[in-house]
Amino acid sequence: MARSESLPQDDLRRIVEASLAHLLRLIQPNGRFVYAHPFGAPDRPLDGYNMLRHCGTLWFMLRAINDLGLHLTEGDRQALVRAVRHAAGRFDRPSWLPGQTLALVTKGAVKTGGVGLALVMLAEARRAGLTGATPDAPDDTIAALAAYGNAQREGTDFLHKRQFEDGTVLPFRSGYYTGELLFGLFKTGTADAGAVAAAEALISRRYGVAEQSHWMAYAACEAAERGLIGEERLIGYLTDLIGAILDDVTCRKRRQSTPIACRAEALTRFVLLCDRWPGRFAPDLRQAALAAADENLALQMEWYGEGQFVKGDGDDKVQIDYIQHNATAFLNRWLCA
């Protein structure tokens, strides 16, 4: 369906702005979000918290402010400072790594993906001129987090979770953490040669294609725009990744907003790359990606209202990462030509 018929650009922007406004209202005096609540009832908070999603949500919020050119009230600015400061309060220096490193520590462990999302959060905070949110200068904090992230490389892969106290590697593996870390390192320009080489090896073996990984789409597109990895390799990888999303749309059958939104993020980020890095991909692939993204966005609207996205059919739970992923897809689409 054409955007001009169902998703006019003004409507895309309104959805992004309403989602941002709702998230701002969820920031509490201590910097934590009301993490989850029933639709329309943020005064009835539900249990749970996840610092990785806290950082990812702030990445969307700050990116929306930057990309839309919004002017913040002083109250909203201070709320964002509190929220970033809450994340920064979980940064700590692991004694078992040399040099100046920082890790995002939650429940005595470090999730590699959380470090990646902390990096993109801080990159957007720096771009927004958000001052006073970290004890050290933003560039120093980013460099120290990146040093931890680079140190998680093990051959041509990355460790995903470690105990903070002594660095013990935990067996947990996530389908998202590698892409999140690479995106953070690439976005901040802090990936070392070993991390870039590992990313190239992962891309060569099509890591994330079967999973339709939106985070690997972000990482690969960022690598392309920065000239970090060979063009031919990236073109082949992204063609396969986007092709996998286009060929298998079974995620829509789950009738849940966020899995659909994550694919829309990947599709729209790819379209942006096509426009910023012209002449590399077949025009038909860009057109197909944009059409599929619009179909996903239309489905996502079924679970949207008043700046909130619920989980899906039969479940009116609103969670900060549901808003993050869904609204980011709309923001990406707004940016597409």
Salt bridges, closest charged atoms under 4 A:
ASP11 OD1 - ARG14 NH2 2.15
GLU17 OE2 - ARG13 NE 2.75
ASP67 OD2 - ARG63 NE 3.05
ASP67 OD1 - ARG127 NH2 2.83
GLU124 OE1 - ARG127 NH2 2.86
ASP136 OD2 - ARG93 NH2 3.38
ASP139 OD1 - ARG126 NH1 2.52
ASP157 OD2 - ARG173 NH2 3.16
GLU200 OE2 - ARG233 NH1 3.15
GLU222 OE1 - LYS187 NZ 3.90
GLU222 OE2 - ARG226 NE 2.90
GLU222 OE1 - ARG269 NH2 3.75
GLU225 OE2 - ARG269 NH2 3.10
GLU225 OE2 - ARG276 NH1 3.42
GLU231 OE2 - ARG280 NH2 2.82
ASP240 OD2 - ARG206 NE 2.70
GLU265 OE2 - HIS325 ND1 2.70
ASP275 OD1 - ARG286 NE 2.84
ASP294 OD1 - ARG333 NE 2.71
GLU295 OE1 - ARG252 NH2 3.23
GLU302 OE1 - ARG255 NH2 2.54
ASP313 OD2 - ARG255 NE 2.82
ASP321 OD2 - ARG53 NE 3.42
